[in-house]
Amino acid sequence: MLILLPPSETKRSGGVGISMNRQAIIWAALDPARDLLIQKLSRELKSKTKAIAALKLGKNPEADLLAMRNLMQAPTMPAIERYTGTLYDALDYQTLSDSAKQRVRTNLFIQSALFGLLPASEHIPYYRFSAGAKVPGVNLAKLWQQAHEAVWPRMIGPILDMRSKSYAALNPIPDRESYFVEVLDAKSGKALNHFNKKAKGAFVRAALENNLESAQQIPEIAKLAGLSARQLGDLIELSVPEGF
């Protein structure tokens, strides 16, 4: 089963891989969209004021501005190692078994607002660009939906969509077997924020370690992650117990 994750606002800096101006990111079909977006963004980066507005940067933006201006020459690392934060801490890639790491390479994908849908093992530089970024002359959702028309047919198998709603809206899954995940508090039934991310990370870790192949396995995988799950058509509800 293919698993889609959102990216994280927090990322590790640095890297050791070849920079983007010397390598090709997988799925060349996305290159025109990537090139257009980066080209448009580079114009905004010439003005600090415009760049801060486009990237929605807060206080002390200098480091992020410099990183974005040097995007094409910056060192890279696998996306699964680049992203940090609650979800990725709970997934804890470095401590996965060898078989689980192999499934990361074949089954796990991350939706980037800047690069499109990425295999989790794809090398990317440090960047700052979220689904809420605004670049003049670019409709992000339209750009990525059109660009991915050639990508979806290459993704074989059912899909578990664990992206946040804002990232799912950038690139909706076409008409095929897929399941969208919502994370709820087991007691109140309300949606969660921090524990949403922790629960998703724990579930994905269990799914990778235990070879999730179909929706029928989801309740069992959820239990292994300390959660519970139920399927409502193409919706999966993950419930988080008290004290998780």
N, C-alpha and C positions, 0 to 999 in steps of 0.2 A: 504494500500500500504506500502510495506517495504521500508525503506530509509537507504542507506549506506552512512556513512560519513568518511572522513579521520580523523586521529588523529591530535594532535597538538604537535609541538616541545616544547611548553611551558606547564608546568603542575604544579598543586598545590603540595606542599610537604606534608608530614605527612599522617594522616589517622587514623581511629579508628577501622577498620574492622580486621578480623582474617587474619593473614599472609598466604601467599601462601603455606607454608609447612604444614599448618593445614586445608586447604580448597581445594576443587576441583573446578576449573573453568569449566563452562558449556561446553558441547560438548567434552566428553572424547576422541572422535575420533581424536581430535587435540593434545592430550597429548603427544604422541610419538614425534611429530614434535616440540612441545614446549620444551620438555625435551632435545631433541637432540641439539636444538639451544642454550638453556641456558647452557648446558654442554660444548659445543664448545666455547661459549662466556666466560665461567668461566676460561678457559685456557688462553685466551687472556688477561683477567683482572689481571693475575698474573704479567704481565709486563706492567708498566705504558705506555711505548712507544707504544707497540702493541695495548693496549686498546684504547689509544687516536686515533690511526689510524683507528681501526675497527669502533669505535663509531663516528668518525669524530668530535671530541670535539675541541673547540677553547681554548681561554685563560681561566685560572683558572678552570681546569677540576676536581679538587680534590673532590668537593661535588658530582658531577655526578659519578665519579669513586667509591666513597664510597657507594653511593646508589646502584649501580649495583652489587657491591661485597656483599651487604647485601640484595639483591633482595628477596630471599625466606623467610627471616625473617621480612621483613619490614611491617608496617601497611598498610592497603588497604582502598580504598574508591571507590564508583561507578565511572566507567569510565566517565560518563557524567559530574561528578563533578571534576574528576581528570584533565581533559583537560581544558586549558584556551586559551586565544588568541582571535583574531578578530571574528572568526566564532562562537566560544562558548560563547563569550560575547554577540553577537547579538542574539543567541538562548536564552540565559539567563534562564537556566533551573529552577533556584530557584523561579522565578516569574511565572512559568507556572501554569495554572489551574490544579485542581486535575485530570480532565479527560485527559488533555494533558499529564500529568505526567504518567498516566496509559498507554497511547500510546507510551511513551518513553520506557516503560518496554516491550511492545509487538512488536513494529514496528520499533524501531530505533537501528541500529547496527553501530559499529565503527571498521574500519580495522586497526589493529595494526601490525606492522612489527615484533614485538616480540611475541605476543600472538595469532595472527590470527584474524579472525572475532569475535568481541565481542558484545554481547547484551549490549546496552548502560548502563544498570543498573548493569552490572557485576563488582564485586570488583577487583581492580588491585592495585599494589603498584606503587610508583613513579619509573620511569625508563627513560633511555635515549637510544633510539634505533630507528633509522628511516629507511625508505625504501632504503636509500642510503648507509646503513651500510654494511661493508664487513667483513665477518667472514670466515677465511680459512677453506676450506672443505665444505662450505655450499653455495648452490645456492638457495637464498631466494625464488625466483619465483617458481622454480621447487618444493622446499620443501612445500610451502603453496598450490600450485595448487593441488598436489597429496593429501595433508592432507584434503583439503576441499571437495574432491569428495564425502565423506560421509555426509557432512554438507549441501550442497546445496539442496538435496531432502527434507530436513526437513523444509526448508524455503518456506512457502506456500503463494502464491500471487504474483502480479506484483512487480517489484523492480525499485526504482528510485535511480540510482547510482550517488551520489554527491561526490564521492571520487576524489582526484586529480589523474592525469594520472599515476603518479608513484605508487600510492597505488592500483589503479585498475589493473595495470600490474602485481602486486604481486599475485593477486587472481581473474582472469577474471571470469565474470558471465557465466555459461554454457548457452546453447541454450534454452532460455525461454523468457517470456515477461519481458523485462527490457528496461530502458531508461537512457542514459548517459546525464548528465547535463553540459553544457558549459555556462559560464557567460561572457557577452559581454557588451561593452559600447554602449548605445543606439544611440549615435550620430555618432561615428566612426565605430562601428561594430567590434572593436578590442577586444581581450581578455584582462581581467583585472587581477590584482594581489590582492592588499589589498581589493578592493571593491568586488572582487570575493568571498572572505571569508565572508565579511559582508553580501553580498547578499544571500549567501547560508544559513547563520545563520538565517537571517530574514525570508527567505522562509520556512525553516524547522520549525521555530516557528509557522508561520501561518498554515503550514500543520498539525502540531500537535494539534493546537487549533481548527482547523476546519475540522478535520477528513478526510484527503486526502485518498481516496479509489481507484481512477483510474486516468489514464492519462488525461481523458477528463476534470477533475477538475483543472488541473495545471494552465491554464490561469487565472482562478478565484482566486486561492490561491496566485498566483504571484501578482495580482492586490492588494490583501489585504496586501501584504508585501511591497507595494510601487514599484513593478517591473512590467515588462511585459514578456510574454512568448509565444513562438511558438514551435510547434512540427514538426520536419522533420524526419518522420519515427521513428527510435529508438533514435533520438537525440532531446533533449530539449534545446532550447536556452533561457536563462534568460537574459533580457536586463535591464541594470541599467541606470536610467535617471540621468541627470545632477543634482548635489546637493544632491544626495542620501546619 
